[in-house]
């Protein structure tokens, strides 16, 4: 019969190895996520948040059941004319907070399935790809704020 202390130590060693493998996974935190409310029949709105990745990664896709089309866009200025263009990814340098806000990169929810009302929660799935090409889905619920809301009104923090 094995001594229980040896079995316990072996179990701890196995747990430590499992812990090491989990810590090797890149983590991305999502802070201050929110979606702008819409008026009836409005077809699009924006989602905003701050992303911080633990290792060099990129945001490659966003999905939501509230819209038929979800794209990441970037605001541009060309000869004092503001424009918007779709981008296929947003770089998330290790340890650097990247803001998705009304004046830069942001998520566009288009062909909405209905009105987005203040106080609701909008489910979003963020697809993050690390430098090795491994993808991770982060599920969040972003609170809906009033039409005139500004980007930096505290919010819920999610860690994945």
Helices and strands as residue ranges (DSSP letters): H 4-23, E 28-36, E 44-53, E 57-63, E 67-78, E 81-87, E 90-92, E 98-100, E 105-112, E 121-130, E 135-145, E 158-159
